[in-house]
Amino acid sequence: MMFDREYFDAGLYRVGTACEKWDGCRARSGADVLPMWVADMDFPSPPAVQEALLRRAAHPTWGYTEVTDEDLDALRGFWERRHNVSFTREEITLLPCVVTGLKLAILSLTKPGDGVIIQSPVYGPFRMSVEVTGRKLADAPLRRGKDGHYTMDLEAVEARCREGAKLMMLCSPHNPVSRVWSAEELQALLEILDRWGVPLVSDEIHADFVYAPNRFVSMLNLAEKNVLSLVAASKTFNVAGLQTAFCVCRDEEIRRRYRETVEASGVVSGNIFGVAAARAAFEHGDDWLDGLLAYLDGNRALLAEEVARELPKAVLSPMEGTYLGWIDLRAYGFTCAELQARTERAGVVFTGGTFFGAETSEGFLRINIACPSRNIPEAIRRLKKALEA
Ligand SMILES: Cc1ncc(COP(=O)(O)O)c(C=O)c1O
């Protein structure tokens, strides 16, 4: 099968599958709405994943199942091949999802009231995980350049360490600002954390969505101690509904504490279908993924063209990675609540900026471009209409 433009252009009709992105949105905003929000893709998962799931479903019992060495080796092989990162089976802990993995890192490495460093704007559940576990937000907001390119504020990170923060959560590559952190930036961050003895949990769920000449660098390749990386097939191969993710940690002591917390929290993983899908994707998904990345690269260029032409006052952050575009619409003078009401009336839904940080992101929207290309000009046309209404 060819994973070419024609394949991805065909997209997928997802209505009626209890799909949050389409069905949830239509229930709230009407049948004609174009959903460009939650981060999953309007493409079928690789055929090998479909086949593996059908094969497993065809055997008519789904009792307790082992996660085999081959399942873990599929993850290891994929990371070795695609990211030049190697780790052992022992270093892997199975999880139901990455956000659970973040919360478990907080619970295992900090105490109630401790500061946890995040870098706003960032994927909302970072902040929510700190709040729901009774820890304290220690925000070191990213610095925004005029062209919408963000960098880390390392002085702020160090200040939060000095104030006593006990953990840092990194989003790498970064949702929503589309940065792929360079080895130098990550190294500089690690030096600070190392100086203060602050452990790091690195959410690397977007690792596979990187556009040349940028290169993803895993924290696993930069540090042995005090680092946990959270990875999954879910974002890359569109299998988030199967609830399977992995924590990879080389540091024995941190891993021991993490697993104790997994155990004590009653978090149980090993969904038969999730594991089967991840293995099939990791073993046989490369061609599909290469085709997808070429297609998304085209969507990324198309989005930049559309924004520049239709919304001259908007600033789209340069998209180095992820399939999520971050658009600064502050020049149009609306709050996120106003933007969302207007866009909904114009028949399109984005994620409002404040989901990623109330202080840093009023007047921003995030757009998901993992969809057939034709939806992008249509979404921008509707956005323009919303701004002019
Ligand atoms: C940075 C980041 N982490 C985690 C998640 C969610 O992962 P999971 O469904 O495995 O909890 C997302 C989904 O958009 C994300 O963007």
The ligand as a Tripos MOL2 file, in Angstrom:
@<TRIPOS>MOLECULE
LIG
   16    16     1     0     0
SMALL
NO_CHARGES

@<TRIPOS>ATOM
      1 C1          2.1670   16.8620   25.3860 C.3       1 LIG1
      2 C2          1.0680   15.8650   25.5550 C.ar      1 LIG1
      3 N1          1.1500   14.9460   26.5340 N.ar      1 LIG1
      4 C3          0.1770   14.0300   26.7340 C.ar      1 LIG1
      5 C4         -0.9320   13.9910   25.9250 C.ar      1 LIG1
      6 C5         -2.0010   13.0000   26.1960 C.3       1 LIG1
      7 O1         -1.4670   11.7240   26.2550 O.3       1 LIG1
      8 P1         -2.3060   10.5250   26.8620 P.3       1 LIG1
      9 O2         -3.5720   10.4320   26.1010 O.co2     1 LIG1
     10 O3         -1.4080    9.3450   26.6590 O.co2     1 LIG1
     11 O4         -2.5030   10.8400   28.3000 O.co2     1 LIG1
     12 C6         -1.0500   14.9140   24.8820 C.ar      1 LIG1
     13 C7         -2.2470   14.9100   24.0340 C.2       1 LIG1
     14 O5         -2.5180   15.8260   23.3180 O.2       1 LIG1
     15 C8         -0.0340   15.8770   24.6950 C.ar      1 LIG1
     16 O6         -0.0920   16.7770   23.7190 O.3       1 LIG1
@<TRIPOS>BOND
     1     1     2 1
     2     2     3 ar
     3     2    15 ar
     4     3     4 ar
     5     4     5 ar
     6     5     6 1
     7     5    12 ar
     8     6     7 1
     9     7     8 1
    10     8     9 2
    11     8    10 1
    12     8    11 1
    13    12    13 1
    14    12    15 ar
    15    13    14 2
    16    15    16 1
@<TRIPOS>SUBSTRUCTURE
     1 LIG1         1 GROUP 0 **** ****
